[in-house]
Amino acid sequence: MRMLSALLQEFAKTHLVRDGEAYGPYCPVLDVGSKTLHPGVKSVVARMKDIQAACRNIVALWPTITADD
């Protein structure tokens, strides 16, 4: 859930903020399935690197996925 908060902050910083910055505590994540609210994270740098690595893995694996999978 912490990665989702980091992703939300990056989205807000890129698309929503005009003056100032996205504020981590204002980017909580609600897990509807477990009815749990996870607080927003303060540090996003390492989490964004993890997200970028996961995206690279998906791009590398995507061509190997077939309709039978």
PDB file with one MODEL, atoms N, CA, C and O in Angstrom:
MODEL        1
ATOM      1  N   MET A   1       0.807  -1.197   0.000  1.00  0.00           N
ATOM      2  CA  MET A   1       0.000   0.000   0.000  1.00  0.00           C
ATOM      3  C   MET A   1       0.856   1.269   0.000  1.00  0.00           C
ATOM      4  O   MET A   1       0.427   2.330  -0.455  1.00  0.00           O
ATOM      5  N   ARG A   2       2.056   1.131   0.515  1.00  0.00           N
ATOM      6  CA  ARG A   2       2.942   2.292   0.550  1.00  0.00           C
ATOM      7  C   ARG A   2       3.335   2.717  -0.863  1.00  0.00           C
ATOM      8  O   ARG A   2       3.513   3.904  -1.136  1.00  0.00           O
ATOM      9  N   MET A   3       3.469   1.733  -1.762  1.00  0.00           N
ATOM     10  CA  MET A   3       3.801   2.081  -3.149  1.00  0.00           C
ATOM     11  C   MET A   3       2.645   2.826  -3.801  1.00  0.00           C
ATOM     12  O   MET A   3       2.866   3.738  -4.598  1.00  0.00           O
ATOM     13  N   LEU A   4       1.429   2.451  -3.475  1.00  0.00           N
ATOM     14  CA  LEU A   4       0.273   3.164  -4.039  1.00  0.00           C
ATOM     15  C   LEU A   4       0.234   4.608  -3.555  1.00  0.00           C
ATOM     16  O   LEU A   4      -0.095   5.513  -4.322  1.00  0.00           O
ATOM     17  N   SER A   5       0.565   4.824  -2.299  1.00  0.00           N
ATOM     18  CA  SER A   5       0.613   6.187  -1.780  1.00  0.00           C
ATOM     19  C   SER A   5       1.688   6.991  -2.506  1.00  0.00           C
ATOM     20  O   SER A   5       1.470   8.153  -2.850  1.00  0.00           O
ATOM     21  N   ALA A   6       2.843   6.378  -2.738  1.00  0.00           N
ATOM     22  CA  ALA A   6       3.916   7.067  -3.462  1.00  0.00           C
ATOM     23  C   ALA A   6       3.480   7.390  -4.880  1.00  0.00           C
ATOM     24  O   ALA A   6       3.752   8.480  -5.383  1.00  0.00           O
ATOM     25  N   LEU A   7       2.805   6.450  -5.525  1.00  0.00           N
ATOM     26  CA  LEU A   7       2.319   6.667  -6.885  1.00  0.00           C
ATOM     27  C   LEU A   7       1.281   7.789  -6.921  1.00  0.00           C
ATOM     28  O   LEU A   7       1.287   8.613  -7.836  1.00  0.00           O
ATOM     29  N   LEU A   8       0.405   7.820  -5.942  1.00  0.00           N
ATOM     30  CA  LEU A   8      -0.599   8.886  -5.842  1.00  0.00           C
ATOM     31  C   LEU A   8       0.073  10.246  -5.670  1.00  0.00           C
ATOM     32  O   LEU A   8      -0.354  11.234  -6.268  1.00  0.00           O
ATOM     33  N   GLN A   9       1.116  10.295  -4.859  1.00  0.00           N
ATOM     34  CA  GLN A   9       1.835  11.557  -4.662  1.00  0.00           C
ATOM     35  C   GLN A   9       2.504  12.024  -5.954  1.00  0.00           C
ATOM     36  O   GLN A   9       2.475  13.211  -6.278  1.00  0.00           O
ATOM     37  N   GLU A  10       3.097  11.100  -6.680  1.00  0.00           N
ATOM     38  CA  GLU A  10       3.740  11.468  -7.950  1.00  0.00           C
ATOM     39  C   GLU A  10       2.704  11.968  -8.952  1.00  0.00           C
ATOM     40  O   GLU A  10       2.953  12.932  -9.676  1.00  0.00           O
ATOM     41  N   PHE A  11       1.542  11.314  -8.994  1.00  0.00           N
ATOM     42  CA  PHE A  11       0.473  11.769  -9.881  1.00  0.00           C
ATOM     43  C   PHE A  11       0.037  13.180  -9.490  1.00  0.00           C
ATOM     44  O   PHE A  11      -0.105  14.050 -10.349  1.00  0.00           O
ATOM     45  N   ALA A  12      -0.173  13.404  -8.200  1.00  0.00           N
ATOM     46  CA  ALA A  12      -0.594  14.729  -7.728  1.00  0.00           C
ATOM     47  C   ALA A  12       0.455  15.780  -8.056  1.00  0.00           C
ATOM     48  O   ALA A  12       0.121  16.886  -8.481  1.00  0.00           O
ATOM     49  N   LYS A  13       1.720  15.435  -7.860  1.00  0.00           N
ATOM     50  CA  LYS A  13       2.801  16.381  -8.136  1.00  0.00           C
ATOM     51  C   LYS A  13       2.851  16.734  -9.620  1.00  0.00           C
ATOM     52  O   LYS A  13       3.110  17.883  -9.978  1.00  0.00           O
ATOM     53  N   THR A  14       2.603  15.753 -10.477  1.00  0.00           N
ATOM     54  CA  THR A  14       2.690  15.964 -11.911  1.00  0.00           C
ATOM     55  C   THR A  14       1.454  16.640 -12.490  1.00  0.00           C
ATOM     56  O   THR A  14       1.570  17.489 -13.374  1.00  0.00           O
ATOM     57  N   HIS A  15       0.279  16.276 -12.002  1.00  0.00           N
ATOM     58  CA  HIS A  15      -0.944  16.711 -12.665  1.00  0.00           C
ATOM     59  C   HIS A  15      -1.844  17.648 -11.855  1.00  0.00           C
ATOM     60  O   HIS A  15      -2.690  18.327 -12.438  1.00  0.00           O
ATOM     61  N   LEU A  16      -1.689  17.704 -10.553  1.00  0.00           N
ATOM     62  CA  LEU A  16      -2.651  18.452  -9.752  1.00  0.00           C
ATOM     63  C   LEU A  16      -2.077  19.678  -9.048  1.00  0.00           C
ATOM     64  O   LEU A  16      -2.801  20.643  -8.806  1.00  0.00           O
ATOM     65  N   VAL A  17      -0.816  19.654  -8.724  1.00  0.00           N
ATOM     66  CA  VAL A  17      -0.229  20.729  -7.931  1.00  0.00           C
ATOM     67  C   VAL A  17       0.188  21.886  -8.832  1.00  0.00           C
ATOM     68  O   VAL A  17       0.895  21.698  -9.822  1.00  0.00           O
ATOM     69  N   ARG A  18      -0.255  23.066  -8.476  1.00  0.00           N
ATOM     70  CA  ARG A  18       0.155  24.261  -9.227  1.00  0.00           C
ATOM     71  C   ARG A  18       1.169  25.063  -8.442  1.00  0.00           C
ATOM     72  O   ARG A  18       2.149  25.559  -8.999  1.00  0.00           O
ATOM     73  N   ASP A  19       0.937  25.187  -7.162  1.00  0.00           N
ATOM     74  CA  ASP A  19       1.876  25.880  -6.282  1.00  0.00           C
ATOM     75  C   ASP A  19       2.153  24.968  -5.098  1.00  0.00           C
ATOM     76  O   ASP A  19       1.226  24.462  -4.466  1.00  0.00           O
ATOM     77  N   GLY A  20       3.415  24.762  -4.802  1.00  0.00           N
ATOM     78  CA  GLY A  20       3.763  23.912  -3.672  1.00  0.00           C
ATOM     79  C   GLY A  20       4.035  22.486  -4.091  1.00  0.00           C
ATOM     80  O   GLY A  20       4.424  22.222  -5.228  1.00  0.00           O
ATOM     81  N   GLU A  21       3.824  21.557  -3.152  1.00  0.00           N
ATOM     82  CA  GLU A  21       4.126  20.161  -3.389  1.00  0.00           C
ATOM     83  C   GLU A  21       2.971  19.283  -2.909  1.00  0.00           C
ATOM     84  O   GLU A  21       2.105  19.716  -2.149  1.00  0.00           O
ATOM     85  N   ALA A  22       2.988  18.043  -3.376  1.00  0.00           N
ATOM     86  CA  ALA A  22       2.060  17.058  -2.840  1.00  0.00           C
ATOM     87  C   ALA A  22       2.527  16.725  -1.426  1.00  0.00           C
ATOM     88  O   ALA A  22       3.725  16.600  -1.171  1.00  0.00           O
ATOM     89  N   TYR A  23       1.588  16.586  -0.531  1.00  0.00           N
ATOM     90  CA  TYR A  23       1.896  16.358   0.876  1.00  0.00           C
ATOM     91  C   TYR A  23       1.538  14.914   1.223  1.00  0.00           C
ATOM     92  O   TYR A  23       0.372  14.525   1.158  1.00  0.00           O
ATOM     93  N   GLY A  24       2.554  14.118   1.594  1.00  0.00           N
ATOM     94  CA  GLY A  24       2.390  12.700   1.848  1.00  0.00           C
ATOM     95  C   GLY A  24       1.215  12.315   2.728  1.00  0.00           C
ATOM     96  O   GLY A  24       0.440  11.438   2.346  1.00  0.00           O
ATOM     97  N   PRO A  25       1.050  12.932   3.884  1.00  0.00           N
ATOM     98  CA  PRO A  25      -0.068  12.557   4.746  1.00  0.00           C
ATOM     99  C   PRO A  25      -1.447  12.793   4.108  1.00  0.00           C
ATOM    100  O   PRO A  25      -2.442  12.231   4.568  1.00  0.00           O
ATOM    101  N   TYR A  26      -1.511  13.609   3.067  1.00  0.00           N
ATOM    102  CA  TYR A  26      -2.782  13.830   2.373  1.00  0.00           C
ATOM    103  C   TYR A  26      -2.988  12.838   1.230  1.00  0.00           C
ATOM    104  O   TYR A  26      -3.923  12.988   0.443  1.00  0.00           O
ATOM    105  N   CYS A  27      -2.124  11.829   1.130  1.00  0.00           N
ATOM    106  CA  CYS A  27      -2.232  10.813   0.083  1.00  0.00           C
ATOM    107  C   CYS A  27      -2.371   9.416   0.694  1.00  0.00           C
ATOM    108  O   CYS A  27      -1.558   8.533   0.420  1.00  0.00           O
ATOM    109  N   PRO A  28      -3.399   9.217   1.520  1.00  0.00           N
ATOM    110  CA  PRO A  28      -3.588   7.889   2.101  1.00  0.00           C
ATOM    111  C   PRO A  28      -4.178   6.934   1.064  1.00  0.00           C
ATOM    112  O   PRO A  28      -4.657   7.356   0.012  1.00  0.00           O
ATOM    113  N   VAL A  29      -4.135   5.651   1.381  1.00  0.00           N
ATOM    114  CA  VAL A  29      -4.691   4.625   0.501  1.00  0.00           C
ATOM    115  C   VAL A  29      -5.752   3.853   1.288  1.00  0.00           C
ATOM    116  O   VAL A  29      -5.496   3.381   2.396  1.00  0.00           O
ATOM    117  N   LEU A  30      -6.923   3.733   0.711  1.00  0.00           N
ATOM    118  CA  LEU A  30      -8.001   2.976   1.331  1.00  0.00           C
ATOM    119  C   LEU A  30      -8.065   1.606   0.678  1.00  0.00           C
ATOM    120  O   LEU A  30      -8.296   1.493  -0.525  1.00  0.00           O
ATOM    121  N   ASP A  31      -7.860   0.566   1.477  1.00  0.00           N
ATOM    122  CA  ASP A  31      -7.988  -0.811   1.015  1.00  0.00           C
ATOM    123  C   ASP A  31      -9.436  -1.209   1.259  1.00  0.00           C
ATOM    124  O   ASP A  31      -9.822  -1.544   2.380  1.00  0.00           O
ATOM    125  N   VAL A  32     -10.225  -1.168   0.205  1.00  0.00           N
ATOM    126  CA  VAL A  32     -11.657  -1.413   0.332  1.00  0.00           C
ATOM    127  C   VAL A  32     -11.922  -2.844   0.796  1.00  0.00           C
ATOM    128  O   VAL A  32     -12.824  -3.077   1.602  1.00  0.00           O
ATOM    129  N   GLY A  33     -11.143  -3.800   0.293  1.00  0.00           N
ATOM    130  CA  GLY A  33     -11.358  -5.199   0.648  1.00  0.00           C
ATOM    131  C   GLY A  33     -11.227  -5.468   2.136  1.00  0.00           C
ATOM    132  O   GLY A  33     -12.034  -6.193   2.717  1.00  0.00           O
ATOM    133  N   SER A  34     -10.213  -4.884   2.747  1.00  0.00           N
ATOM    134  CA  SER A  34      -9.999  -5.112   4.178  1.00  0.00           C
ATOM    135  C   SER A  34     -10.536  -3.979   5.043  1.00  0.00           C
ATOM    136  O   SER A  34     -10.436  -4.021   6.269  1.00  0.00           O
ATOM    137  N   LYS A  35     -11.109  -2.964   4.392  1.00  0.00           N
ATOM    138  CA  LYS A  35     -11.651  -1.797   5.102  1.00  0.00           C
ATOM    139  C   LYS A  35     -10.590  -1.152   5.988  1.00  0.00           C
ATOM    140  O   LYS A  35     -10.842  -0.809   7.143  1.00  0.00           O
ATOM    141  N   THR A  36      -9.396  -0.996   5.415  1.00  0.00           N
ATOM    142  CA  THR A  36      -8.267  -0.437   6.150  1.00  0.00           C
ATOM    143  C   THR A  36      -7.769   0.819   5.452  1.00  0.00           C
ATOM    144  O   THR A  36      -7.616   0.842   4.231  1.00  0.00           O
ATOM    145  N   LEU A  37      -7.519   1.857   6.228  1.00  0.00           N
ATOM    146  CA  LEU A  37      -6.944   3.089   5.705  1.00  0.00           C
ATOM    147  C   LEU A  37      -5.462   3.104   6.052  1.00  0.00           C
ATOM    148  O   LEU A  37      -5.088   3.039   7.223  1.00  0.00           O
ATOM    149  N   HIS A  38      -4.623   3.191   5.025  1.00  0.00           N
ATOM    150  CA  HIS A  38      -3.172   3.229   5.218  1.00  0.00           C
ATOM    151  C   HIS A  38      -2.723   4.678   5.064  1.00  0.00           C
ATOM    152  O   HIS A  38      -3.084   5.330   4.084  1.00  0.00           O
ATOM    153  N   PRO A  39      -1.948   5.190   6.005  1.00  0.00           N
ATOM    154  CA  PRO A  39      -1.512   6.589   5.914  1.00  0.00           C
ATOM    155  C   PRO A  39      -0.585   6.813   4.740  1.00  0.00           C
ATOM    156  O   PRO A  39       0.078   5.891   4.264  1.00  0.00           O
ATOM    157  N   GLY A  40      -0.549   8.049   4.282  1.00  0.00           N
ATOM    158  CA  GLY A  40       0.350   8.410   3.194  1.00  0.00           C
ATOM    159  C   GLY A  40       1.798   8.367   3.640  1.00  0.00           C
ATOM    160  O   GLY A  40       2.108   8.621   4.804  1.00  0.00           O
ATOM    161  N   VAL A  41       2.675   8.048   2.715  1.00  0.00           N
ATOM    162  CA  VAL A  41       4.103   7.958   3.037  1.00  0.00           C
ATOM    163  C   VAL A  41       4.769   9.312   2.855  1.00  0.00           C
ATOM    164  O   VAL A  41       4.309  10.153   2.083  1.00  0.00           O
ATOM    165  N   LYS A  42       5.849   9.500   3.572  1.00  0.00           N
ATOM    166  CA  LYS A  42       6.596  10.750   3.464  1.00  0.00           C
ATOM    167  C   LYS A  42       7.675  10.663   2.391  1.00  0.00           C
ATOM    168  O   LYS A  42       7.910  11.631   1.667  1.00  0.00           O
ATOM    169  N   SER A  43       8.329   9.515   2.286  1.00  0.00           N
ATOM    170  CA  SER A  43       9.427   9.345   1.333  1.00  0.00           C
ATOM    171  C   SER A  43       8.967   8.509   0.157  1.00  0.00           C
ATOM    172  O   SER A  43       8.456   7.403   0.333  1.00  0.00           O
ATOM    173  N   VAL A  44       9.149   9.041  -1.048  1.00  0.00           N
ATOM    174  CA  VAL A  44       8.675   8.330  -2.235  1.00  0.00           C
ATOM    175  C   VAL A  44       9.806   7.880  -3.161  1.00  0.00           C
ATOM    176  O   VAL A  44       9.560   7.097  -4.078  1.00  0.00           O
ATOM    177  N   VAL A  45      11.023   8.346  -2.952  1.00  0.00           N
ATOM    178  CA  VAL A  45      12.111   8.087  -3.895  1.00  0.00           C
ATOM    179  C   VAL A  45      12.366   6.589  -4.061  1.00  0.00           C
ATOM    180  O   VAL A  45      12.355   6.084  -5.184  1.00  0.00           O
ATOM    181  N   ALA A  46      12.593   5.883  -2.974  1.00  0.00           N
ATOM    182  CA  ALA A  46      12.880   4.444  -3.058  1.00  0.00           C
ATOM    183  C   ALA A  46      11.677   3.678  -3.589  1.00  0.00           C
ATOM    184  O   ALA A  46      11.831   2.735  -4.365  1.00  0.00           O
ATOM    185  N   ARG A  47      10.497   4.077  -3.178  1.00  0.00           N
ATOM    186  CA  ARG A  47       9.289   3.387  -3.639  1.00  0.00           C
ATOM    187  C   ARG A  47       9.062   3.597  -5.137  1.00  0.00           C
ATOM    188  O   ARG A  47       8.617   2.678  -5.824  1.00  0.00           O
ATOM    189  N   MET A  48       9.358   4.776  -5.644  1.00  0.00           N
ATOM    190  CA  MET A  48       9.223   5.008  -7.079  1.00  0.00           C
ATOM    191  C   MET A  48      10.253   4.192  -7.865  1.00  0.00           C
ATOM    192  O   MET A  48       9.965   3.743  -8.974  1.00  0.00           O
ATOM    193  N   LYS A  49      11.435   3.998  -7.310  1.00  0.00           N
ATOM    194  CA  LYS A  49      12.425   3.136  -7.963  1.00  0.00           C
ATOM    195  C   LYS A  49      11.923   1.701  -8.022  1.00  0.00           C
ATOM    196  O   LYS A  49      12.127   1.012  -9.022  1.00  0.00           O
ATOM    197  N   ASP A  50      11.263   1.241  -6.949  1.00  0.00           N
ATOM    198  CA  ASP A  50      10.683  -0.105  -6.945  1.00  0.00           C
ATOM    199  C   ASP A  50       9.587  -0.233  -7.996  1.00  0.00           C
ATOM    200  O   ASP A  50       9.489  -1.255  -8.674  1.00  0.00           O
ATOM    201  N   ILE A  51       8.771   0.793  -8.130  1.00  0.00           N
ATOM    202  CA  ILE A  51       7.688   0.788  -9.120  1.00  0.00           C
ATOM    203  C   ILE A  51       8.274   0.769 -10.531  1.00  0.00           C
ATOM    204  O   ILE A  51       7.793   0.031 -11.390  1.00  0.00           O
ATOM    205  N   GLN A  52       9.302   1.569 -10.773  1.00  0.00           N
ATOM    206  CA  GLN A  52       9.950   1.582 -12.092  1.00  0.00           C
ATOM    207  C   GLN A  52      10.548   0.216 -12.428  1.00  0.00           C
ATOM    208  O   GLN A  52      10.455  -0.236 -13.569  1.00  0.00           O
ATOM    209  N   ALA A  53      11.161  -0.443 -11.443  1.00  0.00           N
ATOM    210  CA  ALA A  53      11.734  -1.778 -11.668  1.00  0.00           C
ATOM    211  C   ALA A  53      10.624  -2.778 -11.999  1.00  0.00           C
ATOM    212  O   ALA A  53      10.786  -3.614 -12.888  1.00  0.00           O
ATOM    213  N   ALA A  54       9.504  -2.695 -11.289  1.00  0.00           N
ATOM    214  CA  ALA A  54       8.382  -3.595 -11.565  1.00  0.00           C
ATOM    215  C   ALA A  54       7.832  -3.356 -12.968  1.00  0.00           C
ATOM    216  O   ALA A  54       7.483  -4.309 -13.664  1.00  0.00           O
ATOM    217  N   CYS A  55       7.752  -2.112 -13.384  1.00  0.00           N
ATOM    218  CA  CYS A  55       7.268  -1.797 -14.736  1.00  0.00           C
ATOM    219  C   CYS A  55       8.220  -2.339 -15.800  1.00  0.00           C
ATOM    220  O   CYS A  55       7.778  -2.844 -16.833  1.00  0.00           O
ATOM    221  N   ARG A  56       9.524  -2.233 -15.549  1.00  0.00           N
ATOM    222  CA  ARG A  56      10.493  -2.798 -16.497  1.00  0.00           C
ATOM    223  C   ARG A  56      10.327  -4.315 -16.614  1.00  0.00           C
ATOM    224  O   ARG A  56      10.425  -4.872 -17.707  1.00  0.00           O
ATOM    225  N   ASN A  57      10.074  -4.979 -15.480  1.00  0.00           N
ATOM    226  CA  ASN A  57       9.849  -6.427 -15.511  1.00  0.00           C
ATOM    227  C   ASN A  57       8.598  -6.775 -16.310  1.00  0.00           C
ATOM    228  O   ASN A  57       8.599  -7.743 -17.070  1.00  0.00           O
ATOM    229  N   ILE A  58       7.552  -6.009 -16.148  1.00  0.00           N
ATOM    230  CA  ILE A  58       6.309  -6.252 -16.889  1.00  0.00           C
ATOM    231  C   ILE A  58       6.550  -6.078 -18.388  1.00  0.00           C
ATOM    232  O   ILE A  58       6.103  -6.898 -19.191  1.00  0.00           O
ATOM    233  N   VAL A  59       7.248  -5.021 -18.760  1.00  0.00           N
ATOM    234  CA  VAL A  59       7.546  -4.780 -20.175  1.00  0.00           C
ATOM    235  C   VAL A  59       8.356  -5.939 -20.753  1.00  0.00           C
ATOM    236  O   VAL A  59       8.119  -6.360 -21.886  1.00  0.00           O
ATOM    237  N   ALA A  60       9.302  -6.449 -19.987  1.00  0.00           N
ATOM    238  CA  ALA A  60      10.132  -7.554 -20.468  1.00  0.00           C
ATOM    239  C   ALA A  60       9.334  -8.846 -20.608  1.00  0.00           C
ATOM    240  O   ALA A  60       9.578  -9.624 -21.531  1.00  0.00           O
ATOM    241  N   LEU A  61       8.394  -9.082 -19.716  1.00  0.00           N
ATOM    242  CA  LEU A  61       7.618 -10.326 -19.735  1.00  0.00           C
ATOM    243  C   LEU A  61       6.410 -10.290 -20.671  1.00  0.00           C
ATOM    244  O   LEU A  61       5.942 -11.335 -21.123  1.00  0.00           O
ATOM    245  N   TRP A  62       5.909  -9.100 -20.960  1.00  0.00           N
ATOM    246  CA  TRP A  62       4.670  -8.972 -21.732  1.00  0.00           C
ATOM    247  C   TRP A  62       4.671  -9.750 -23.051  1.00  0.00           C
ATOM    248  O   TRP A  62       3.680 -10.414 -23.355  1.00  0.00           O
ATOM    249  N   PRO A  63       5.740  -9.692 -23.842  1.00  0.00           N
ATOM    250  CA  PRO A  63       5.718 -10.411 -25.120  1.00  0.00           C
ATOM    251  C   PRO A  63       5.628 -11.932 -24.957  1.00  0.00           C
ATOM    252  O   PRO A  63       5.257 -12.626 -25.903  1.00  0.00           O
ATOM    253  N   THR A  64       5.955 -12.453 -23.791  1.00  0.00           N
ATOM    254  CA  THR A  64       5.933 -13.907 -23.595  1.00  0.00           C
ATOM    255  C   THR A  64       4.567 -14.418 -23.170  1.00  0.00           C
ATOM    256  O   THR A  64       4.365 -15.630 -23.099  1.00  0.00           O
ATOM    257  N   ILE A  65       3.629 -13.534 -22.887  1.00  0.00           N
ATOM    258  CA  ILE A  65       2.293 -13.942 -22.437  1.00  0.00           C
ATOM    259  C   ILE A  65       1.461 -14.315 -23.660  1.00  0.00           C
ATOM    260  O   ILE A  65       1.397 -13.573 -24.640  1.00  0.00           O
ATOM    261  N   THR A  66       0.834 -15.471 -23.578  1.00  0.00           N
ATOM    262  CA  THR A  66      -0.005 -15.933 -24.690  1.00  0.00           C
ATOM    263  C   THR A  66      -1.461 -16.028 -24.240  1.00  0.00           C
ATOM    264  O   THR A  66      -1.759 -15.912 -23.051  1.00  0.00           O
ATOM    265  N   ALA A  67      -2.347 -16.235 -25.180  1.00  0.00           N
ATOM    266  CA  ALA A  67      -3.766 -16.350 -24.877  1.00  0.00           C
ATOM    267  C   ALA A  67      -4.059 -17.570 -24.010  1.00  0.00           C
ATOM    268  O   ALA A  67      -5.059 -17.595 -23.292  1.00  0.00           O
ATOM    269  N   ASP A  68      -3.189 -18.584 -24.072  1.00  0.00           N
ATOM    270  CA  ASP A  68      -3.399 -19.797 -23.294  1.00  0.00           C
ATOM    271  C   ASP A  68      -3.051 -19.607 -21.814  1.00  0.00           C
ATOM    272  O   ASP A  68      -3.416 -20.435 -20.979  1.00  0.00           O
ATOM    273  N   ASP A  69      -2.352 -18.526 -21.492  1.00  0.00           N
ATOM    274  CA  ASP A  69      -1.948 -18.294 -20.096  1.00  0.00           C
ATOM    275  C   ASP A  69      -3.129 -17.832 -19.356  1.00  0.00           C
ATOM    276  O   ASP A  69      -3.042 -17.569 -18.156  1.00  0.00           O
TER     277      ASP A  69
ENDMDL
END
